[in-house]
Every structure is written in structure tokens, then in C-alpha cells.
Amino acid sequence: MGHREDLLEGARRCLLAKGFVRTTARDIVKESGANLASIGYHYGSKDALLVQAYLSLVARTGDEFEPVGGGFTSPPGSLERFEEVWSAIIATMGPGSVWRLSMEVLTLGDRLPEVRDHLAKAQSEAGRALVAMVLDVAEEDVSDAQLDTLGKLYLTLMTGVIAQWAFDPKTAPTGEELTEGVRLMIEAAGRTP
């Protein structure tokens, strides 16, 4: 591994141990074995490095969304697929998960403007990935209309689930509970004159 990769790995470990605010450039250097100047050379700034480290942690966690034993089995776009996807996502939450870092960015966004700005750009891609999983399509095949509707809905749902897991994992929703809520919402909408 070169300095760039060493820095990224060191930043990942620091984020998981300390979060965004408490991680210093010296922490990353100590954890990575690289030198202080290499952060600026390879990433431009400590914050830009931390954003890349966070995004790579989210991508790794996203790889864990697939159910054990392979891909999703229920029909694309169905409530059953919705439940499968959200159950797989929820399985990645809990103590020590990367999602607590998302809460830190949400609550301290005004103190982390560079981090927040980088993550805001990446947010739509997260929505695209969620839509792709539920509809069983390639991410590049998710339309702008789907991204602007389903993608935003799923990101809003994700933020709420992360918040509930951060505050009280015992009462946080399961995939089954979320699906039943959607089912009831659809039924109620069908009864409205």
C-alpha cells in the first residue's frame, strides 16, 4: 500500500473510533504511518480525506446489504422486496456501525461545512443505490424521476432509521415493521375518496 491508501485506511479507523470532530490530522498520521504533508498532497485537506474515508466505509457497509446467501429473492418493486432490502440495511446498524457518523454530520453539519458539502453531493448517489436495490436494476438505469421521488423517500427513511437506531436500538424499526407501515399507508390511500 502507498501513502494514499495508508492515509485512507488510517482515516477509516480514526472515524470509527473518534468520529469527524475529534479526529485530528495527527491522529490520522499516527494511525496510518504516513507523514502530515501527505494528507494535503494526496487529498487536499484533512476534511476531504475524512469524507473519502466515510464514503468508503458506507460503500463497504452497502456491500453488506445483500442478504446472507446471495441476492434478494422477492419480485423487484414488491413490498416483499422492500422488506428484504430494509431488513438487510437494518442488519448493518448497531453498536460500532458507520451510521453513527451520519448522525454526527447531521447534528454538527454547521461545524463541518466542508464535510457536509462533500456528503451532500454523494447523497443522491446513495438514493440511486437504494432505488436500484428495491427495483433490481443497475444504478445507471435509475431515472432522474425515480431518483427525485423514490430516492428521496428512501433517503428520508434511511435518515429516520439511523436516528432511531442511534437513540434507542431496542425500539428502532425492523424491516417487517417498516413494510407493514407502508402496506397500511397504501391501504389508507386506497380508501380515500
C-alpha positions in Angstrom: 0.0 0.0 0.0 1.2 3.5 -0.8 0.8 6.6 1.4 -2.6 7.5 -0.2 -4.1 4.1 0.7 -2.4 4.1 4.1 -3.9 7.5 4.9 -7.4 6.4 3.8 -7.2 3.2 5.9 -5.9 5.2 8.9 -8.7 7.8 8.4 -11.3 5.0 8.4 -10.0 3.6 11.7 -10.0 7.1 13.2 -13.5 7.9 12.1 -14.9 4.7 13.6 -13.0 5.3 16.9 -13.4 9.1 17.2 -15.8 10.5 14.7 -15.3 13.5 12.5 -14.9 16.3 15.0 -12.5 14.6 17.4 -10.2 13.1 14.6 -7.2 15.3 14.0 -4.7 15.2 11.2 -2.1 13.9 13.7 -4.4 11.1 14.6 -4.6 10.0 11.0 -0.8 10.3 10.5 -0.2 8.2 13.7 -2.8 5.6 12.6 -1.5 5.4 9.0 2.2 5.7 9.4 2.3 8.4 6.7 3.5 11.9 7.2 1.5 15.1 7.8 2.3 16.7 4.5 1.0 13.7 2.6 -2.6 14.5 3.7 -2.5 17.7 1.7 -0.6 16.2 -1.2 -3.0 13.3 -1.7 -6.3 14.7 -0.5 -6.1 18.4 -0.3 -7.2 18.6 3.3 -8.0 16.5 6.4 -11.7 17.1 5.8 -11.5 15.9 2.2 -9.7 12.8 3.4 -12.3 12.1 6.1 -15.1 12.4 3.6 -13.4 9.9 1.3 -12.9 7.6 4.3 -16.5 8.0 5.3 -17.8 7.3 1.8 -15.6 4.2 1.5 -16.9 3.0 4.9 -20.5 3.5 3.6 -19.7 1.6 0.4 -18.3 -1.3 2.4 -21.4 -1.3 4.5 -23.5 -1.1 1.4 -21.9 -4.3 0.2 -23.3 -5.9 3.3 -26.8 -5.0 2.3 -27.2 -8.2 0.3 -28.9 -11.0 2.3 -26.8 -13.9 3.5 -26.5 -16.5 0.8 -26.9 -14.2 -2.2 -29.1 -11.7 -3.8 -32.7 -10.7 -3.0 -35.3 -13.3 -3.9 -38.6 -11.5 -4.0 -40.0 -9.7 -7.1 -38.4 -6.3 -7.9 -40.5 -3.4 -6.7 -42.7 -5.5 -4.4 -43.4 -5.0 -0.8 -41.6 -8.2 -0.1 -38.5 -6.8 -1.9 -38.9 -3.6 0.1 -38.9 -5.7 3.3 -35.9 -7.7 2.2 -33.8 -4.6 1.3 -34.7 -2.7 4.5 -34.1 -5.8 6.7 -30.7 -6.2 5.1 -29.9 -2.5 5.7 -31.1 -2.6 9.3 -28.8 -5.6 9.9 -25.8 -3.3 9.3 -26.8 -1.0 12.1 -26.0 -1.2 15.8 -23.1 -0.6 18.1 -19.9 0.5 16.2 -21.6 0.9 12.9 -20.7 3.5 10.4 -24.2 5.0 10.6 -23.5 6.9 13.8 -21.1 9.0 11.8 -24.1 10.1 9.7 -25.8 11.3 12.8 -22.7 13.3 13.7 -22.7 15.0 10.3 -26.5 15.7 10.7 -26.1 17.2 14.1 -22.9 19.1 13.6 -23.3 20.0 9.9 -22.8 23.7 10.5 -19.5 22.9 12.3 -18.4 20.6 9.4 -19.2 22.7 6.3 -16.6 21.1 4.0 -17.6 17.6 5.1 -21.3 18.4 4.8 -20.8 19.9 1.3 -18.9 16.8 0.1 -21.5 14.4 1.6 -24.4 16.4 0.1 -23.0 15.7 -3.3 -22.8 12.0 -2.6 -26.3 11.8 -1.2 -28.1 11.4 -4.5 -25.9 8.5 -5.4 -27.0 6.8 -2.1 -30.6 7.3 -3.2 -29.8 5.9 -6.6 -28.3 2.8 -5.0 -31.3 2.2 -2.7 -33.7 2.5 -5.7 -31.6 0.1 -7.7 -31.8 -2.5 -4.9 -35.5 -2.3 -4.5 -36.3 -2.3 -8.2 -33.4 -4.7 -9.1 -31.9 -2.5 -11.8 -28.4 -1.3 -12.4 -27.8 2.1 -10.7 -27.2 3.7 -14.1 -30.7 2.6 -15.1 -32.4 4.5 -12.3 -34.1 7.5 -13.9 -33.9 11.1 -12.7 -37.6 10.9 -11.9 -37.1 7.7 -9.8 -34.1 9.4 -8.0 -36.1 12.5 -7.3 -39.1 10.6 -5.8 -38.2 7.1 -4.6 -34.6 8.0 -4.0 -35.5 10.9 -1.8 -38.2 8.9 0.0 -35.7 6.1 0.7 -33.0 8.6 1.9 -35.5 10.2 4.3 -36.5 6.8 5.6 -32.8 5.9 6.0 -32.1 9.0 8.0 -35.0 8.3 10.3 -34.0 4.7 10.8 -30.4 5.7 11.5 -31.6 8.3 14.1 -33.9 5.7 15.8 -31.0 3.2 16.0 -28.7 5.9 17.4 -31.1 6.9 20.1 -32.8 3.6 21.1 -31.9 0.5 19.2 -34.4 -1.6 21.2 -37.4 0.3 19.7 -35.9 1.0 16.3 -38.0 -0.4 13.4 -37.4 -3.7 11.7 -37.8 -4.3 8.0 -41.0 -6.1 8.7 -42.4 -3.1 10.7 -41.5 -0.6 8.0 -43.1 -2.8 5.4 -46.3 -3.1 7.4 -46.4 0.7 7.8 -46.1 1.1 4.0 -48.8 -1.6 3.5 -51.2 0.3 5.9 -50.4 3.6 4.2 -51.2 2.2 0.8 -54.5 0.7 2.1 -55.5 4.0 3.7 -54.7 5.9 0.4 -56.9 3.5 -1.5 -59.9 4.2 0.8 -59.6 8.0 0.4 -62.4 9.4 -1.8 
